[in-house]
Amino acid sequence: MTFLGQWGVRKSRTSPYNPRCNGQCEQYNGILWRTVECILTDRNLPMSAWNKILPEALASIRTLHWLKILLLMLCSFSLSALN
């Protein structure tokens, strides 16, 4: 058994460079880091406390994502009701 297999990590192989996927990942990383910075600044915490804030930042981003989807669905429903 490999080292990764012992820890339950599955390996996948992808192309070494895919600009579109790399851009999506970097955009998400930027959003995540800006969210962490906002929370740290709001609470007057040092930047070294980012790992304590990370779960809350991820939850905030995920919640906002689903709220956007819900709002889009509600808007499309209300527009179709008007026609």
N, C-alpha and C positions, 0 to 999 in steps of 0.2 A: 504494500500500500504506500502511496506517495505521501509526502508531508502534508500537502493540501487535503488529500483524501482523509487523513486522520482527523482533521478539524472540520470535516463536512463541507469543504469548499469545492464547488464545481468549477472547472476550468472551461472556458470557451475561447475559441480562436476567431479573431476578426482580422480584417485587413489592417495593416500597420498605420495607414493614414487615410482617413476619410474626412475631408474638410467639412462636409455638411454635419456629420455626427459630432465632430469635434466642436463645431460652433454651437450646437445645441447644448452640449455639455458645459462649455465655457459660459454660455448665457445663464444657465441654471446656477452654476457656481457663483457667478456675479450677483444674481438675485439673492442667493442664500447668504453670501457674505455681507451684502448691504443690509439684509434683514438682521443679521447678527449684530452688525455695527449699530443699527438703530436701537435695538434693545439694550445693548451695553451702554450707549450714550444716554438713553432715557433713564436708566437706573444708576447712572454714575459708577459703573463698574469698569475695572481695567480691562484692556484688550486680552490679557492673559486668561480671563474668565470665559472665553468664547466656548470652551467645551461644555460648560455648565448650561449655557444658553442654547446650544445647538438643537436639542430636542424640541424646545419651544419654538424656535425659529422654523424648523421643518414643519411642525404642526400648523403654524400660522400660514405658511406658504400653501400647504395642502388645503387648508380651509378656504383660503381666498380663491384657489383654483376651482373648487366645487361651487363656491358662491357665484363666480362668474358664469359657470355653466348653468346654474339655476336661474340667474337673472336673464341670460340669453333665451332660455326656454320660456320663461314667463313673458318676455317681450315678444317673442314670436307667437305665443299663444294669444296675447292681447291684440296683436296686429291682425291675426287671422280672424279673430272674433269681430273686428271692425268691418271687415269686408263682407 
